[in-house]
Amino acid sequence: MELLAINWGSVGLKVAQLLLSLSILVILHEFGHYITAKWFKCRVEKFYLFFDPWFSIVKKKVGDTVYGIGWLPLGGYVKIAGMVDESMDKEQLKQPPQPWEFRSKPAWQRLIIMLGGVTVNILLAFLIYAMILMVWGEKKVYNNSLQYGVEVQDSLMLDLGFKDGDKLLSVNDKPVENFYDFIPKLIVAGSATVERDGKPVNIQLPVNLIEKLVEKKRSDVPLLGIRSPFWVGEAPDTGALAKLGLQRWDKVIMVDSVPTPFRSDVVKAFEKKKTGNVQVTLQRGDQQFTSTWPLDSSNYLSGMKIIGKPESLDSIGVLKYEVKKYGFFAAFPAGVKLAGEKLGWYIDQFKKILSPKTGAYKGVGGFKAMGSVFPGDSWDWEHFWTITAFFSIVLAFMNLLPIPALDGGHVLFTLGEMITGRKPSEKFLEYAQIVGFVILMALMLYANGNDWFGWGRNK
């Protein structure tokens, strides 16, 4: 029962972070439409966070606008008078156009209103990334500084050709300086180069790499980690471990008389033993001593912490770790650059989703997938804002897709009007809105079905 409570607590924390992140993004996106509509003197009849079919959780009318929160967390909307939108208010459109209505405004003003939400999301991403670079800084672990190379933590990477001790060099023949950048670049790449036994080795990646990731990777274990010996971090003050007299930086060099030079070797030895006592040989400075460790049901020592943080490993020369914090004026151009890099990476993924041979469509996820990227053990503000900034970029990009019912569909029709001088009929816009809505619901159903049932994946 305790495990169940912990799991539900983790789920609740993830849900809370996802809802807060989406609420911020939706409100500001809709504010972009709202403020530009007001700027051009359009009447805004509704401003809603989430959708409100049949009833609202809360609502209040101020002036001409009803502000509220709906119960269906699938987005949000502003209802601008005289606009064919998700409200499908046909009665209003039957009346003669009024000066305060969207349809009465010139095409260039309508275009700006339609682009208002996307513009705010882009600016928000710039701002959040700049804030992150100011407060927490840009973190780097230099690949060329990894004394022991990388540790392969997922069997898929072994299948691809990576080995423990490899030193990461490049992706698609482009050098990758930062360890944290390697996996994101690898996912959308065709090849990678590592240094093995002092020689460069090229690893050709399968076209359907993303499909393999989706089908084989079922846990939160990273694909690659930083290889290092097993150094004891902290041990609890009470219990069996406290009696062992362990100290920080004690290094495990053997388990049951078998050499274990690296952390992965120790873990494998523990897993092989499963439970009971193991004889562990440790090194402390120039001295060696043997200790008996009791393993718990998880093949580990309950309460023990292992030294693995980059800043700790940097202190003894195992790697070079750098945190670069930006000043106020330098942070904004750096934030724009970072947002551009994230957008480019997302577009590369999107292209693979559109190509059936990559199998990337099997990885399309919905709310469960979105929630899973937030930590479930604690509320980490740096992680929260990093994910929110990326979601803001994704929201801007997806809304620009030329699908009716999305901003991009309205933009497409308005640009066509500006080029041809012919305005689409309201009946055409109504039908297009319905078609777009059906497409969006189908995509949402597929994405969330993939989350829960793995539609299209191999069993």
TABEL-V948969 format. One record per run of one state. SS is the DSSP state (A for helix, B for strand, O for the rest). FROM is the first residue (numbers start at 1). LEN is the number of residues. Records with the same first field share a line. If there is no record, write none. Layout:
SS: FROM-LEN  FROM-LEN
This chain:
O: 1-1  40-4  63-2  81-9  95-7  105-2  136-2  146-4  153-2  161-6  172-2  176-2  188-3  197-2  205-4  217-7  227-3  233-8  245-6  256-2  260-3  274-2  285-2  296-10  307-3  316-5  325-3  355-1  359-1  364-3  373-8  400-7  421-5  454-6
A: 2-38  90-5  102-3  107-29  143-3  155-6  179-9  209-8  241-4  263-11  310-6  328-27  356-3  360-4  367-6  381-19  407-14  426-28
B: 44-19  65-16  138-5  150-3  167-5  174-2  178-1  191-6  199-6  224-3  230-3  251-5  258-2  276-9  287-9  306-1  321-4
